[in-house]
């Protein structure tokens, strides 16, 4: 039989471990990446396989057989999935908001309205200098508005590229970190404090990866993760101790793409969630908006310059272009500096003729420039509002998933307080067993 001293000592060791585990739980009560630990207390069996009456009646103490980590793989997957959906929507909203600011800041629609209204004033008094000067001032404002809007959208594009580069770099770094955790899990013993810490790191990294791209995750018996990006059929980002690198590129049409490089091989990554998914959505929206604005600027400049070319200015000379265009269609500048150069008259019409300037109103109607600007702005605003509505719903879903997971893995101070008291009493009782064993042994020694 085991002596009282050994049994008491085993109890002290067991409940010292239990108290340390509870203390660690309490210390990490505010740590969202921490999963609650508990110990598995087992009876110490007989040192031999021989079954005797003594073995049947007497135990050999207790042992902390392992550290159990609270987890629920299905709830953890729900957190990752809902987080990826939310991140995509929120990221897309950021770029829609940036587009909205770029479109509304220079107030292009108002500038166009003022320009065409100024043309009407010239038509009312084509020989007067004042309305001509006002029209050129408004022409300058329109040119500046086109340029400012185009530059603002170009800056949004550049910022998106920088964000995409940063996101792919972060995803590659996380993949490398997860591969190292996988290596540690392969070396750590099962149900140990070390493995529990590594599993916490693993789940935290997976949550961060899912915020960047939707991931499909599988685990082996040791808890090592294999991660695919873009769903179950996507390229492997992490497998064992191997980690891939994620790259980003923009094509000539303005849309973007991602690829995974592993062992010299490239695979296309098609994100359906996470920040990368939102970046893809944002890039497409920016490209479409820039195309619409380019078409609008081209139609406006060509239309105005064509009307100038077919008319005669105040000096009865053929009209010269009012606008010139730089490298981009929205790089519009004023080419005509003399108000007398506005071609208000038709050929042979004379200085008081307004036949040609009246065609500006026709151009305004057929071109629909102001309405097109309003449509572009309104469509983007509606898309932004819709995204924000979806994001609010997805945020509630994600919060619910996190709460459900935390109900399993989180630390409850009331529970820990009860366990702390229970284990403290067990520790004290085990210490008392040792004291009783020592007293009993001393009593035996004192027998004469």
JOQUICOR-V451802 format. One record per helix or strand. SS is the DSSP state (A for helix, B for strand). FROM is the first residue (numbers start at 1). TO is the last residue. If there is no record, write none. Layout:
ss->SS from->FROM to->TO
ss->SS from->FROM to->TO
//
This chain:
ss->A from->4 to->27
ss->B from->37 to->43
ss->A from->53 to->57
ss->B from->62 to->69
ss->A from->73 to->105
ss->A from->108 to->124
ss->A from->129 to->187
ss->A from->193 to->212
ss->B from->215 to->219
ss->B from->225 to->229
ss->B from->236 to->239
ss->B from->242 to->243
ss->B from->245 to->250
ss->B from->256 to->262
ss->B from->265 to->269
ss->A from->274 to->310
ss->B from->312 to->312
ss->B from->318 to->318
ss->B from->323 to->325
ss->B from->332 to->334
ss->A from->339 to->341
ss->B from->345 to->345
ss->A from->359 to->367
ss->A from->369 to->409
ss->A from->413 to->446
//
